[in-house]
C-alpha cells in the first residue's frame, strides 16, 4: 500500500510533466494514420478513448491546481480539435469518439478526486 501511495505522490508532484507526456502520446496516436476498423473493434476503440482521457485527467485531479477546471475544458477542446483534424490524417472523424473522450475526462476527474481524498488527504 505504501508503494501505491508513493507512486500517487510522485504522479501528483510531477503532474505537469505526466500531463504533457500524456497529451503528446494521445495526440500522436490519435493522428497516426491507420486502416478503417470493423464494427466490433469500434467498441474497443471507444473504450480506448475513455481510458486515454481518464489517464490524461487523473494527474491534474490528484494535484488539483486552482485552474483545474480550465485544464479539463482544454482537454475537452483538444479532444474535439483532434477529431476535427483526423480526416486530414486518414482517420475517421466521429462524434462518438469525442463523447468517449469527454466521458474519460469526467471519469478521470472523479477517480482522481476520490484517490486524492483517500490516499493523499494530507495534501489538501
Backbone as CSV, one residue per row, in Angstrom:
resi,resn,N_x,N_y,N_z,CA_x,CA_y,CA_z,C_x,C_y,C_z
1,UNK,0.825,-1.193,0.000,0.000,0.000,0.000,0.870,1.257,0.000
2,UNK,1.983,1.235,0.755,2.877,2.389,0.779,3.471,2.675,-0.593
3,UNK,3.719,1.608,-1.361,4.269,1.798,-2.693,3.243,2.493,-3.597
4,UNK,1.982,2.143,-3.465,0.931,2.786,-4.254,0.826,4.260,-3.883
5,UNK,0.832,4.549,-2.594,0.758,5.938,-2.136,1.980,6.717,-2.614
6,UNK,3.151,6.084,-2.576,4.368,6.745,-3.075,4.249,7.050,-4.568
7,UNK,3.723,6.107,-5.338,3.527,6.319,-6.769,2.520,7.451,-7.015
8,UNK,1.434,7.463,-6.254,0.432,8.529,-6.386,1.024,9.890,-6.046
9,UNK,1.834,9.934,-5.000,2.504,11.187,-4.640,3.476,11.635,-5.728
10,UNK,4.175,10.690,-6.320,5.101,11.002,-7.404,4.348,11.577,-8.609
11,UNK,3.234,10.940,-8.975,2.417,11.443,-10.087,1.868,12.817,-9.755
12,UNK,1.385,12.976,-8.527,0.801,14.256,-8.110,1.834,15.378,-8.122
13,UNK,3.029,15.087,-7.647,4.049,16.141,-7.589,4.654,16.454,-8.959
14,UNK,4.530,15.523,-9.901,5.042,15.725,-11.262,3.903,15.773,-12.274
15,UNK,2.755,16.260,-11.857,1.549,16.211,-12.669,1.702,16.957,-13.997
16,UNK,2.461,18.049,-14.017,2.623,18.798,-15.268,3.377,17.962,-16.310
17,UNK,4.463,17.354,-15.887,5.257,16.516,-16.780,4.430,15.335,-17.285
18,UNK,3.753,14.653,-16.378,2.943,13.489,-16.746,1.835,13.905,-17.715
19,UNK,1.226,15.053,-17.477,0.151,15.538,-18.339,0.669,15.878,-19.727
20,UNK,1.797,16.551,-19.818,2.362,16.904,-21.126,2.731,15.641,-21.903
21,UNK,3.338,14.674,-21.249,3.683,13.407,-21.913,2.417,12.706,-22.385
22,UNK,1.394,12.679,-21.541,0.119,12.051,-21.913,-0.507,12.747,-23.113
23,UNK,-0.479,14.081,-23.106,-1.021,14.840,-24.237,-0.283,14.506,-25.529
24,UNK,1.035,14.419,-25.445,1.837,14.084,-26.617,1.486,12.694,-27.141
25,UNK,1.383,11.727,-26.249,1.069,10.350,-26.652,-0.324,10.265,-27.268
26,UNK,-1.305,10.866,-26.607,-2.684,10.819,-27.113,-2.781,11.490,-28.483
27,UNK,-2.171,12.657,-28.620,-2.223,13.367,-29.891,-1.531,12.565,-30.992
28,UNK,-0.375,11.996,-30.684,0.363,11.204,-31.677,-0.438,9.991,-32.131
29,UNK,-0.988,9.259,-31.189,-1.760,8.065,-31.535,-3.033,8.443,-32.285
30,UNK,-3.675,9.526,-31.854,-4.945,9.944,-32.466,-4.781,10.436,-33.896
31,UNK,-3.611,10.937,-34.241,-3.389,11.468,-35.585,-2.559,10.534,-36.470
32,UNK,-2.178,9.381,-35.929,-1.416,8.414,-36.714,-2.369,7.705,-37.682
33,UNK,-2.085,7.738,-38.986,-2.985,7.096,-39.960,-3.050,5.586,-39.755
34,UNK,-4.236,5.030,-39.934,-4.386,3.579,-39.871,-5.577,3.156,-40.711
35,UNK,-5.705,1.856,-40.893,-6.798,1.301,-41.681,-8.115,1.484,-40.932
36,UNK,-9.205,1.420,-41.666,-10.528,1.535,-41.059,-10.773,0.330,-40.147
37,UNK,-11.469,0.562,-39.035,-11.703,-0.517,-38.087,-13.094,-1.108,-38.295
38,UNK,-13.242,-2.371,-37.916,-14.517,-3.068,-38.070,-15.495,-2.624,-36.986
39,UNK,-16.790,-2.903,-37.188,-17.785,-2.515,-36.163,-17.521,-3.131,-34.790
40,UNK,-16.971,-4.329,-34.748,-16.664,-4.964,-33.456,-15.528,-4.216,-32.769
41,UNK,-14.533,-3.815,-33.544,-13.412,-3.067,-32.980,-13.814,-1.668,-32.531
42,UNK,-14.938,-1.167,-33.037,-15.408,0.171,-32.679,-15.664,0.280,-31.182
43,UNK,-16.221,-0.764,-30.585,-16.486,-0.762,-29.143,-15.164,-0.666,-28.379
44,UNK,-14.177,-1.417,-28.804,-12.859,-1.341,-28.178,-12.257,0.049,-28.355
45,UNK,-12.457,0.629,-29.524,-11.928,1.967,-29.813,-12.486,2.992,-28.838
46,UNK,-13.782,2.933,-28.571,-14.396,3.895,-27.631,-13.839,3.685,-26.227
47,UNK,-13.644,2.434,-25.851,-13.054,2.118,-24.551,-11.650,2.710,-24.445
48,UNK,-10.871,2.617,-25.511,-9.516,3.184,-25.519,-9.546,4.699,-25.374
49,UNK,-10.525,5.337,-25.992,-10.674,6.787,-25.847,-10.954,7.144,-24.388
50,UNK,-11.871,6.411,-23.767,-12.197,6.675,-22.358,-10.955,6.504,-21.496
51,UNK,-10.240,5.416,-21.676,-9.046,5.131,-20.858,-7.965,6.187,-21.082
52,UNK,-7.724,6.579,-22.326,-6.680,7.573,-22.615,-6.977,8.891,-21.917
53,UNK,-8.202,9.373,-22.021,-8.533,10.667,-21.421,-8.706,10.566,-19.909
54,UNK,-9.063,9.395,-19.413,-9.086,9.173,-17.965,-7.675,9.338,-17.404
55,UNK,-6.701,8.670,-18.034,-5.318,8.764,-17.554,-4.706,10.139,-17.793
56,UNK,-5.200,10.862,-18.788,-4.760,12.234,-19.002,-5.219,13.123,-17.848
57,UNK,-6.420,12.889,-17.358,-7.044,13.757,-16.363,-6.625,13.445,-14.933
58,UNK,-6.321,12.215,-14.620,-6.012,11.827,-13.230,-4.859,12.631,-12.620
59,UNK,-3.730,12.846,-13.298,-2.660,13.630,-12.653,-3.104,15.031,-12.244
60,UNK,-3.907,15.678,-13.084,-4.427,17.008,-12.739,-5.344,16.895,-11.530
61,UNK,-6.180,15.859,-11.518,-7.116,15.664,-10.406,-6.402,15.345,-9.096
62,UNK,-5.300,14.641,-9.183,-4.544,14.328,-7.963,-3.928,15.579,-7.352
63,UNK,-3.444,16.469,-8.203,-2.820,17.691,-7.708,-3.829,18.785,-7.433
64,UNK,-4.860,18.860,-8.266,-5.947,19.842,-8.196,-5.429,21.276,-8.084
65,UNK,-4.766,21.749,-9.147,-4.332,23.153,-9.140,-5.564,24.061,-9.175
66,UNK,-5.370,25.322,-8.849,-6.517,26.232,-8.754,-7.239,26.404,-10.085
67,UNK,-6.592,26.135,-11.197,-7.182,26.289,-12.526,-7.518,24.944,-13.170
68,UNK,-7.813,23.924,-12.349,-8.042,22.588,-12.877,-9.242,22.520,-13.821
69,UNK,-10.287,23.324,-13.574,-11.439,23.317,-14.478,-11.054,23.798,-15.871
70,UNK,-10.152,24.769,-15.945,-9.687,25.241,-17.249,-8.902,24.150,-17.982
71,UNK,-8.157,23.354,-17.236,-7.434,22.240,-17.852,-8.409,21.197,-18.380
72,UNK,-9.454,20.901,-17.606,-10.467,19.956,-18.081,-11.118,20.484,-19.361
73,UNK,-11.423,21.774,-19.379,-12.012,22.386,-20.572,-11.034,22.299,-21.748
74,UNK,-9.757,22.557,-21.490,-8.739,22.421,-22.530,-8.700,20.996,-23.074
75,UNK,-8.772,19.994,-22.191,-8.760,18.596,-22.633,-9.961,18.307,-23.532
76,UNK,-11.136,18.831,-23.154,-12.343,18.631,-23.965,-12.165,19.280,-25.333
77,UNK,-11.698,20.522,-25.341,-11.493,21.224,-26.612,-10.435,20.533,-27.464
78,UNK,-9.368,20.064,-26.839,-8.328,19.353,-27.581,-8.879,18.073,-28.197
79,UNK,-9.684,17.335,-27.433,-10.293,16.123,-27.975,-11.156,16.427,-29.191
80,UNK,-11.911,17.524,-29.124,-12.721,17.929,-30.267,-11.872,18.366,-31.442
81,UNK,-10.809,19.101,-31.170,-9.912,19.566,-32.229,-9.225,18.392,-32.918
82,UNK,-8.812,17.409,-32.139,-8.189,16.215,-32.722,-9.184,15.496,-33.625
83,UNK,-10.430,15.357,-33.169,-11.456,14.722,-34.006,-11.662,15.512,-35.296
84,UNK,-11.627,16.827,-35.197,-11.773,17.695,-36.365,-10.627,17.484,-37.357
85,UNK,-9.420,17.279,-36.849,-8.231,17.108,-37.702,-8.103,15.707,-38.302
86,UNK,-8.700,14.715,-37.684,-8.444,13.332,-38.078,-8.677,13.015,-39.562
87,UNK,-9.699,13.573,-40.217,-9.844,13.254,-41.646,-8.637,13.660,-42.491
88,UNK,-7.856,14.614,-42.034,-6.661,15.034,-42.762,-5.484,14.077,-42.549
89,UNK,-5.669,13.107,-41.652,-4.619,12.133,-41.338,-5.089,10.707,-41.627
90,UNK,-6.003,10.577,-42.609,-6.545,9.271,-42.975,-7.205,8.572,-41.789
91,UNK,-7.902,9.340,-40.987,-8.625,8.815,-39.823,-10.085,9.196,-39.947
92,UNK,-10.923,8.506,-39.215,-12.361,8.764,-39.216,-12.715,9.792,-38.151
93,UNK,-13.500,10.787,-38.520,-13.983,11.784,-37.569,-15.301,11.257,-37.005
94,UNK,-15.369,11.084,-35.660,-16.568,10.513,-35.059,-16.983,11.289,-33.817
95,UNK,-18.256,11.627,-33.762,-18.812,12.271,-32.583,-18.739,11.333,-31.378
96,UNK,-18.913,10.036,-31.623,-18.851,9.055,-30.533,-17.469,9.049,-29.872
97,UNK,-16.416,9.267,-30.644,-15.068,9.351,-30.066,-14.961,10.568,-29.153
98,UNK,-15.488,11.680,-29.613,-15.465,12.910,-28.812,-16.244,12.724,-27.512
99,UNK,-17.386,12.079,-27.590,-18.184,11.805,-26.386,-17.426,10.868,-25.449
100,UNK,-16.754,9.867,-26.005,-15.947,8.951,-25.182,-14.800,9.705,-24.504
101,UNK,-14.197,10.656,-25.215,-13.136,11.476,-24.623,-13.674,12.247,-23.419
102,UNK,-14.834,12.884,-23.596,-15.437,13.663,-22.510,-15.779,12.764,-21.332
103,UNK,-16.318,11.588,-21.614,-16.625,10.637,-20.541,-15.354,10.247,-19.788
104,UNK,-14.263,10.046,-20.517,-12.985,9.724,-19.880,-12.485,10.855,-18.994
105,UNK,-12.689,12.089,-19.434,-12.263,13.254,-18.644,-13.066,13.332,-17.349
106,UNK,-14.386,13.180,-17.448,-15.211,13.219,-16.235,-14.893,12.054,-15.303
107,UNK,-14.677,10.881,-15.874,-14.331,9.714,-15.056,-12.977,9.910,-14.378
108,UNK,-12.012,10.456,-15.111,-10.694,10.728,-14.536,-10.753,11.773,-13.439
109,UNK,-11.594,12.790,-13.630,-11.751,13.824,-12.603,-12.332,13.225,-11.332
110,UNK,-13.351,12.384,-11.476,-13.947,11.741,-10.300,-12.977,10.764,-9.642
111,UNK,-12.318,9.945,-10.452,-11.364,8.975,-9.910,-10.231,9.685,-9.185
112,UNK,-9.693,10.734,-9.799,-8.616,11.492,-9.162,-9.055,12.114,-7.852
113,UNK,-10.286,12.638,-7.832,-10.818,13.238,-6.600,-10.884,12.197,-5.480
114,UNK,-11.454,11.030,-5.785,-11.594,10.003,-4.749,-10.240,9.438,-4.319
115,UNK,-9.329,9.270,-5.263,-7.988,8.793,-4.910,-7.282,9.814,-4.029
116,UNK,-7.395,11.090,-4.387,-6.759,12.156,-3.601,-7.328,12.183,-2.186
117,UNK,-8.624,12.071,-2.067,-9.267,12.104,-0.748,-8.892,10.884,0.094
118,UNK,-8.780,9.730,-0.527,-8.496,8.513,0.231,-7.013,8.338,0.550
119,UNK,-6.139,8.622,-0.422,-4.730,8.314,-0.248,-3.824,9.523,-0.069
120,UNK,-4.253,10.676,-0.510,-3.395,11.859,-0.445,-4.029,12.961,0.405
121,UNK,-4.815,12.577,1.399,-5.531,13.550,2.217,-4.620,14.613,2.820
122,UNK,-3.433,14.232,3.171,-2.516,15.175,3.799,-2.150,16.328,2.875
123,UNK,-2.371,16.168,1.539,-2.029,17.220,0.591,-2.966,18.415,0.663
124,UNK,-4.255,18.161,0.813,-5.241,19.259,0.791,-5.855,19.483,2.135
